Amino acid sequence: MPRFSDSEVAERWLDRFSETDREIAANLIDEVLLVSGGELTSGITRLFDKVQAEHGSQGPLAFYAEREVKWDKSQVLPIFPGARNGRAVGKGPQPIPFDPNRPEVGSEGLIANLITSYCRQHGRQMLNHPGPDLLRGRRAGPIVIVADFIGSGQRVWEMLEAFRAVATVRSWRSYHLIDFYVVAYSGTEEGLRHVRSSRLRPKVLTVTGCPTIDTAFRKPAREAVRQLCRTYPPNHNWPLGYGWAGALIAFEHGVPNNAPPILHRGWGKWAPLFQRRSTVSAMGEFPSTNREELAARAEQLLRIRDAEIYLSDSRGRRWIKTMLVLAAIEAGARSRAQISAHSRLKLETVREIVDFTEIARWTTRKLTLSALGRSELRRLKRRRARSPVLPKPNKPFYYPTQLRAR
């Protein structure tokens, strides 16, 4: 599978760099996780289904798209106006807040549309931006806040505070009558920690880990990328992106401001890769599914040619995914989110495989490789110049000899 840096739009951008910087810039954009609209929709929809499965016997799920909330001096205003004290009444907030002085609709428009489609499909089992009257009348189950990406986590945290500012919601929460979920396609580990620190104690679900400059590169490549980001554009307040996140992710509908400005901020005659965080010019480069990203990752990390062929077979797929997890740990990933970001595997898959590798004693509880795990990777690397050895009918699993002995 060709790399993103080999695409026409990327090559035009890379031509603006000196020969030395060009290689660093190419490595940077090849680590950017490209998420198509279809992949975003299917990933978040699966998380909706998961929340419904956990709370199917309770009341309907109440969905709200992530949004900026209003402040009164130093405190967040309640999400339902006038509900700081007493019994909350009235309708819910608009799905998409609109400011005529700034006529732009961000990712909240896409998320609101996704919520609408899901609620239409499931009828009375779901509520779309309900107010306190509807929440009370329908004895709603969990409140689900939905975002495409959690960068610093501050906006979601403030939205949770806006719910907590409603006296009725605080009462329901204290009697354990309502739970809170935050659902997003991806997020930085720092941002997710910040959201989880909310006093509403939400359960946070994401589809995949987010690659960042700090986790995608090791020294000295990391320092070279950081220096490149400080140089282009010069004197930027957040050279690694808002909150110093260094997020390497781009959605088909736009790039988060937590990504390095080198990717989306122009100055003078310099044009960035994603002009003003728009990805329209690179639309054709987004893989239609996560499977293409996975195949590219297998070819890069495991040096397996035609990885898509093996991924199309259930036995080959499991073998490759397991080896990707081991390779990510060997490369320095120390959390399930980092393994997911490095391997491009979904978080749910990473959890399953890590459980498996712990049983097989290839990995430790601290997510490091054991002697057995390193041995399996060495065996793979010795064979990578030849055809991979896959599970066979008379030998169902090539790798888990340790498991069969248990």
C-alpha angles and dihedrals in degrees: 000000000000118000122246089243088061093060120106094243092050094047091053089053094044091053088071092067130080115256092261096046092043093068092049091047091049091052089049097054093042087064093054111111108227113207118193123211091250093050091049092050096046093045096051092041090057089053090051088053090050092053090047091050090053094048103025093122093053129067126302120294114255113216127201127177114230112261144162112272130215124255133208105206103297102353135071114247119234114270087234107055116247093007100116090106133025130005114342116228138169140054130320129259122280112269090234120030110215128203112193088202089060106032098190129117115208131192089302087077092056092045092048090053091049090051091049093052092048092048092049090052094052100037116196093004090078135049123208113215094325124190126227093273092058094040090054097041095049095038088232121213122219123351108234120201111198129203136161094224138006111211113161089355091224097118094051090044090053091048089054088051088053089057091046089053088066108092092209092053091049089053093050090048094049090054090047090242094132137032131201128227129184113201123190137155092236144338144180116267091240092052093048091050090052092052092048089053090069114120088235087067097219123196106239120210126185133173099220143000120262119239113226134184090255095052102033096055135045127205130317092017090053093057091047091053092047091051091049090053090051090052098048108076100012122230096007115164092224106031091169095043134273111327089012086274098145089203113185101200133111127187124206088245096050150309121273118242088240088075117095112275089232085079100048113012122088128193132181107338093336113114118198126222093252106032109221089344092301116137097192093112091055097040094120093056097064111105111238092228139015088252093078091052089049093052091049090050092050090051091048101042101030099029091230115156119220091011091170090069091058092042090057090064118072094223094046091045093056092046093051094045091051092049090048090057091051091046091050091051090048088052091058106270108151103177135046090249091053091048089051092049093047097044098033088231117141115258092243090055092047091053092052094047094045089053088051095048091049090054089047088048093235091122134032129230087259089059097250126132118261122215088265092051093050089048092055092050092048089052090052092049092050089054100039093096087060130048113297116255107239132189113278133202091253090042105033096185122034095190113033098074087135090055094052090054091056 
